[in-house]
Amino acid sequence: MKSLRTAFYVSLAALAASVSAGCGSPLVGLECEDGFNQCGPGCFDPETDRNHCGGCDIACAADEMCISGGCTDDFQPTPDGGRDAGDADVSDAGDAGDAWPDPGEGGMDAEIDGGGDGGAVGDGGDSGGGDSGWADVELPPLCTGAGSPANCVCDLGELVCEADCVSPQVDTFNCGVCGNNCNETPPPMGQYFCVGGSCVLNCGMGFTVCDVRCLDLMNDPLNCGGCGNVCESGLCELGLCLDATAGHVIVIGHDLSSPVNTAAVRRIAENAMFLPPKAAIRGLVYREFSTTASADGVESVINTVAVSGRSFNRVAGPAGATAQEVPVLLAQSDVFVIISQANATNTVLNERGDSWSRALLAFVRRGGVIVLFDGGGTHAGTQQILEQAGLFSAPGRTPLTPRTVNVEAPADAVSTLVPNRYMAQAETVGYTANDGTVVVSDRASGQAIVIHIAR
């Protein structure tokens, strides 16, 4: 008789199979297949989904899982946080594209290119052994309490507080924001902890005390299944370390500031920003030095897609994230949108790239999507932000006048439903092609306008 844990993984295998068969288009919305329930805008498996277990909106407790349509806490991860050798394992150690359920979002982290690997769409590459495939680069040292806060480099999910990197979701002395000490005035009833950026008296169900911090061992990649168990992939789910999924960097040489942006340009932007196959995407937007026209163009595309049934749930306010907030908020995001920074200088762009480098690289390695728009400005290109983390490389950019450009990779997910040729408007730039997939190019100048890198 199968154990509950084996039954759980068998049900995950069935779920992965149904995802590969298709649950609607990952680019234009979700249409539920047999065996899935439609709950709001998403499709969910009532047999395995913790938030819709047995039916819509029937949520399991934080320490329970949904198995065969019922909530149970009869599950224990192996001591090292890994998978038991006797269990039915639905992942492939050499495949970064397996589909896994996302209990927190109700969506699927599914393979985009259909190639069975973490390579760029259509390139046949393989990340191998669960490695994301992103090249190792020499990054600035982590902030260790010395030097100016402006020069601090923090990792994914961390915030700079007095020249030190902290995790505001769990740091008792900097809970939610810098300087918020939960125990500055010790209460008579006991010690307070920081949980989810708020001070609480007790950790509560689903959390475990590790080094005076309340941690969710079911989802914390630095303490997955046990205190101190770090997932190399940066992915922890239900107390188990998962293999890395394909990460994506998409550089678009249109800044969307033109009032006559063609439907083709808007479709490329839509496909890129809504690349993750989820009904509800957690999106982070950075617009600090963008023009109003460019920011409005990007926001218009986001709002248009939202009407179609998919949502872009912002992890920062309407004004977008500040430079300091980006590393910590990336940990809560699926997509990071960098609007063309036309009003920035080369110095500022390189400073942003330096301070975000570790967080950006970690974000992509765990399967995040970065979409960078470029266009106006007298600097050498907004893409400089990505170069410090080794995520993109180009010897500058070339401004292009309005002209007809060509789709070179019609099978790429970014060019879905885009005509083979379209008119590029003002504030379009091109790059010398690098190691990514050239999705759109200007054949006359030999410049790549839209580049998609996935590994």
C-alpha positions in Angstrom: 0.0 0.0 0.0 1.5 3.3 -1.0 2.5 5.8 1.7 0.8 9.2 1.8 4.0 10.8 0.6 4.2 8.5 -2.4 0.6 9.2 -3.2 1.4 12.9 -3.0 4.2 12.6 -5.6 2.1 10.4 -7.9 -0.6 13.0 -7.9 2.1 15.6 -8.7 3.2 13.5 -11.6 -0.4 13.4 -12.9 -0.6 17.2 -12.4 2.7 17.7 -14.4 1.4 15.5 -17.2 -1.8 17.5 -17.5 0.2 20.8 -17.5 2.4 19.5 -20.4 -0.8 18.5 -22.2 -2.0 22.1 -21.8 -4.2 24.1 -19.5 -5.0 26.8 -21.9 -2.4 29.2 -23.5 0.3 30.3 -21.0 0.4 33.6 -22.8 -3.3 34.6 -23.1 -5.0 33.0 -20.2 -6.0 29.7 -18.6 -8.7 27.3 -19.7 -9.3 24.4 -17.3 -8.7 20.9 -18.5 -10.6 17.8 -17.2 -9.8 17.2 -13.5 -9.2 20.9 -12.8 -11.6 23.4 -11.2 -12.0 27.0 -12.2 -11.7 29.1 -9.0 -11.8 32.8 -9.9 -9.4 33.4 -12.8 -7.2 30.3 -12.3 -7.3 26.5 -12.8 -6.7 24.3 -9.8 -6.4 20.6 -9.1 -8.8 19.8 -6.2 -6.8 16.7 -5.5 -3.5 18.5 -4.7 -4.0 22.3 -4.3 -3.6 23.4 -0.7 -5.7 26.5 -1.3 -8.6 24.7 -3.1 -8.4 21.2 -1.5 -11.5 19.2 -2.6 -13.2 22.4 -3.8 -12.7 26.2 -4.4 -11.4 28.2 -1.4 -11.1 25.2 0.9 -7.6 26.0 2.3 -5.4 23.6 4.3 -3.6 24.8 7.4 0.0 26.0 7.1 1.4 22.7 8.2 -0.9 20.5 6.1 -0.9 19.4 2.5 -3.7 18.5 0.1 -3.6 14.8 -0.8 -6.4 13.1 -2.8 -8.7 16.1 -2.1 -8.2 16.1 1.7 -6.0 18.1 4.0 -3.5 16.1 6.1 -0.4 16.8 8.2 0.9 13.2 7.9 3.9 14.2 5.9 7.5 14.6 7.0 10.4 15.7 4.8 13.6 13.8 4.9 16.1 15.2 7.5 18.3 16.8 4.9 15.4 18.5 3.1 15.8 16.3 0.1 13.6 13.7 -1.5 13.3 10.2 -0.1 14.9 7.7 -2.6 11.9 5.5 -2.3 9.4 8.2 -3.4 8.0 8.7 -6.8 10.0 11.7 -8.0 8.4 13.8 -10.7 11.4 16.0 -11.3 14.4 15.3 -13.5 17.7 16.3 -12.1 18.9 17.4 -15.5 15.8 19.2 -16.5 15.1 22.7 -15.4 11.7 22.8 -17.1 9.6 20.4 -15.0 6.2 21.7 -14.0 5.5 22.0 -10.2 2.4 23.3 -8.4 2.7 26.6 -6.7 0.6 26.4 -3.5 1.0 30.1 -2.8 -0.2 31.3 -6.2 -2.4 28.5 -7.6 -0.5 28.7 -10.8 2.2 26.6 -12.5 5.9 27.1 -12.9 5.9 25.3 -16.2 8.5 24.9 -18.9 8.2 27.7 -21.5 10.1 26.4 -24.5 8.8 22.8 -24.5 12.4 21.6 -25.2 12.7 19.8 -21.9 15.6 22.0 -20.7 16.4 25.4 -19.4 17.8 26.7 -22.6 16.6 29.7 -24.6 13.4 29.1 -26.6 14.3 27.1 -29.7 18.1 27.0 -28.9 18.2 23.3 -27.7 20.4 24.2 -24.8 20.5 22.3 -21.6 21.2 23.7 -18.2 22.1 20.2 -16.9 21.9 18.8 -13.4 19.5 21.4 -12.1 21.9 24.2 -12.8 20.2 27.3 -14.1 22.9 27.7 -16.7 23.7 31.4 -16.0 27.4 32.0 -16.1 29.3 32.6 -12.9 30.4 36.3 -12.7 32.5 38.2 -10.3 30.0 40.1 -8.1 30.7 42.9 -5.7 31.2 41.7 -2.1 28.2 41.6 0.2 27.6 44.5 2.6 29.1 43.5 5.9 28.6 46.6 8.1 31.5 48.7 6.7 31.4 51.5 4.2 28.6 53.7 2.9 25.1 52.2 2.6 25.1 53.5 -1.0 27.8 51.0 -1.8 26.2 48.0 -0.1 25.3 45.0 -2.2 22.7 42.7 -0.7 21.3 39.4 -1.7 17.8 38.5 -2.8 15.2 39.4 -0.2 17.6 41.7 1.8 17.4 45.3 2.7 20.3 47.7 3.5 20.0 49.0 7.1 22.9 51.1 8.5 25.5 49.6 6.1 24.3 46.0 6.8 22.1 43.6 4.9 19.0 42.3 6.8 15.9 40.3 6.0 13.0 42.6 7.0 10.5 39.8 6.8 12.2 38.0 9.8 14.7 40.4 11.3 13.6 41.2 14.9 15.7 44.4 15.0 14.6 45.6 11.6 11.1 44.2 11.2 9.4 45.4 8.0 11.5 48.5 7.9 15.0 49.6 9.1 15.1 50.3 12.8 11.9 48.7 13.9 13.0 46.7 16.9 10.3 44.3 18.1 11.8 44.2 21.6 13.0 47.7 22.1 10.7 47.9 25.1 10.5 44.3 26.4 6.9 43.4 27.0 6.0 41.7 30.3 4.6 38.6 28.7 7.7 37.5 26.7 9.8 38.0 23.7 8.4 39.3 20.4 9.4 37.9 17.0 9.3 39.3 13.4 7.0 37.3 11.1 6.2 38.5 7.6 7.5 42.0 8.4 5.3 42.4 11.5 6.1 42.0 15.2 4.2 39.1 16.9 4.3 37.5 20.3 4.4 33.9 19.1 5.6 32.4 15.9 2.2 30.8 15.2 1.3 27.6 13.4 3.4 26.8 10.4 6.5 28.6 11.7 9.6 27.2 13.5 12.1 29.1 15.7 15.6 29.1 14.1 18.2 31.3 15.8 15.6 33.6 17.4 13.7 33.9 14.1 10.3 32.5 13.0 10.8 30.7 9.7 8.5 28.9 7.4 10.5 25.7 6.8 8.1 24.5 4.1 8.9 27.4 1.8 12.2 29.1 3.0 15.0 28.2 0.6 17.6 29.0 3.2 16.0 26.8 5.8 14.1 24.2 3.7 12.7 21.4 5.8 15.1 22.2 8.6 17.0 25.1 10.1 20.1 25.9 8.0 19.2 23.6 5.1 20.0 25.8 2.0 18.6 25.0 -1.4 21.2 25.6 -4.1 18.4 26.2 -6.6 16.9 28.9 -4.4 13.6 26.9 -4.6 11.9 25.3 -1.6 8.4 23.9 -1.7 6.6 21.9 0.9 9.9 21.5 2.8 11.8 20.0 -0.2 14.5 21.6 -2.4 13.4 21.7 -6.0 15.5 21.8 -9.1 16.1 25.2 -10.8 13.6 26.3 -13.4 14.5 28.3 -16.5 15.1 31.9 -15.9 14.5 34.6 -18.5 16.0 38.0 -19.5 14.2 39.9 -22.3 15.7 43.1 -23.6 13.3 45.1 -25.7 14.6 48.0 -27.7 11.3 49.8 -27.7 10.5 52.2 -24.8 6.7 52.3 -25.6 6.7 56.1 -25.3 5.3 56.6 -28.8 1.6 57.5 -28.9 1.3 55.4 -32.1 2.9 52.2 -30.8 1.8 49.4 -33.1 -0.2 46.4 -32.0 2.9 44.3 -32.7 5.1 46.3 -30.3 2.4 46.1 -27.6 2.0 42.3 -28.1 5.8 41.8 -27.7 5.6 43.8 -24.4 2.6 41.8 -23.3 4.1 38.4 -24.1 7.3 39.3 -22.2 5.7 40.7 -19.0 3.2 37.9 -18.9 5.6 35.1 -19.7 5.1 33.1 -16.5 2.2 30.7 -17.1 0.1 32.0 -14.1 -3.2 33.6 -13.9 -1.9 36.0 -11.2 1.6 37.2 -11.7 3.5 39.0 -8.9 5.1 41.9 -10.7 7.7 44.4 -9.6 8.1 47.7 -11.7 11.1 50.1 -11.6 10.5 53.5 -13.2 12.7 55.9 -11.2 14.3 57.8 -14.1 11.8 56.9 -16.8 9.8 59.5 -18.8 6.1 59.8 -18.1 5.3 58.7 -21.7 7.4 55.6 -21.5 6.0 54.6 -18.1 2.4 55.2 -19.3 3.0 53.1 -22.4 4.1 50.1 -20.2 1.3 50.6 -17.7 -1.2 50.7 -20.6 -0.1 47.2 -21.8 -0.3 45.8 -18.2 -3.8 47.2 -17.7 -5.0 45.9 -21.1 -4.0 42.4 -20.3 -5.6 42.6 -16.9 -9.0 43.0 -18.6 -8.5 39.7 -20.4 -8.6 37.7 -17.1 -4.9 37.6 -16.1 -3.7 39.9 -13.3 -0.4 41.7 -12.6 -0.3 41.9 -8.8 2.2 44.6 -7.9 4.5 43.9 -5.0 5.2 47.7 -4.8 2.8 50.7 -5.0 1.7 52.4 -8.3 4.9 54.5 -8.2 7.0 51.3 -8.5 9.9 50.2 -6.3 12.7 52.5 -5.1 16.3 51.5 -5.7 16.7 50.4 -2.1 13.5 48.2 -2.2 14.4 46.3 -5.4 16.6 43.5 -3.8 14.1 42.7 -1.0 10.9 42.9 -3.2 12.4 40.7 -5.9 12.1 37.8 -3.5 8.3 38.2 -3.6 8.1 38.6 -7.4 7.8 36.5 -10.6 8.5 39.3 -13.1 10.8 42.4 -12.8 10.0 45.1 -15.3 12.6 47.8 -15.8 11.1 50.7 -17.7 13.5 52.6 -20.0 15.6 55.0 -17.8 15.8 57.8 -20.3 16.6 60.4 -17.6 19.4 58.5 -15.9 23.2 58.8 -16.3 25.7 56.1 -17.1 27.0 56.5 -13.5 23.5 55.9 -12.0 22.7 53.0 -14.3 26.0 51.2 -13.3 25.5 52.0 -9.6 22.0 50.3 -9.8 23.6 47.4 -11.6 26.3 47.0 -9.0 24.0 47.2 -5.9 21.4 44.9 -7.5 23.8 42.4 -9.1 23.5 39.6 -6.5 19.8 39.9 -6.2 19.2 40.0 -9.9 21.4 36.9 -10.6 19.7 35.0 -7.7 16.2 36.0 -9.0 16.9 34.7 -12.5 18.7 31.6 -11.4 15.6 30.6 -9.4 13.3 31.1 -12.5 12.4 34.8 -12.4 11.7 36.8 -15.5 13.4 40.2 -16.1 11.9 42.5 -18.8 14.0 45.6 -19.7 12.7 48.3 -22.0 15.2 50.6 -23.6 15.0 53.6 -25.9 15.5 57.3 -25.2 18.3 59.1 -23.3 21.8 60.3 -24.0 23.5 57.5 -22.0 24.9 54.2 -23.3 21.7 52.2 -22.6 19.4 51.1 -19.8 20.7 47.6 -20.4 23.9 48.5 -18.4 21.9 47.6 -15.3 22.0 44.0 -16.3 25.6 43.8 -17.3 27.0 44.0 -13.8 25.3 40.7 -13.0 26.4 39.0 -16.2 22.9 38.8 -17.4 23.4 40.7 -20.7 26.3 42.1 -22.7 26.3 44.6 -25.5 28.9 47.1 -26.7 26.4 50.0 -26.4 23.3 50.6 -28.4 22.3 52.2 -31.7 19.4 54.6 -32.0 17.2 53.7 -34.9 14.7 55.9 -36.8 11.2 54.6 -37.5 11.5 51.7 -39.9 10.2 48.3 -40.7 11.8 45.5 -38.7 11.6 41.7 -38.9 10.7 38.9 -36.5 13.6 36.4 -36.7 12.3 33.8 -34.2 8.6 33.3 -34.8 8.5 30.2 -32.6 9.8 32.2 -29.5 7.2 32.8 -26.8 7.9 36.5 -27.0 6.9 36.7 -30.6 3.6 34.8 -30.3 0.9 36.4 -32.5 3.3 39.0 -33.7 3.4 39.6 -37.5 6.6 38.7 -39.4 7.2 42.4 -40.1 6.1 45.6 -38.3 6.8 49.3 -38.0 9.2 50.3 -35.2 8.4 53.8 -34.0 10.6 56.5 -32.6 12.8 55.8 -29.5 13.8 52.4 -30.8 17.3 51.1 -30.3 19.3 48.1 -31.5 22.2 46.0 -30.1 25.0 43.9 -31.5 23.5 40.4 -31.0 24.9 38.5 -28.0 24.4 34.8 -27.0 20.6 35.1 -26.6 17.9 34.4 -29.2 17.4 37.4 -31.5 13.6 37.7 -31.7 13.4 40.9 -33.7 16.1 42.6 -35.8 16.7 45.5 -38.1 18.2 43.7 -41.1 19.4 46.9 -42.7 21.8 47.7 -39.9 22.2 44.2 -38.6 21.1 45.2 -35.1 19.1 43.1 -32.7 16.1 44.9 -31.3 14.4 42.3 -29.1 16.7 39.6 -27.4 15.5 36.7 -25.3 18.0 34.9 -23.0 16.7 31.8 -21.2 18.8 29.2 -19.4 
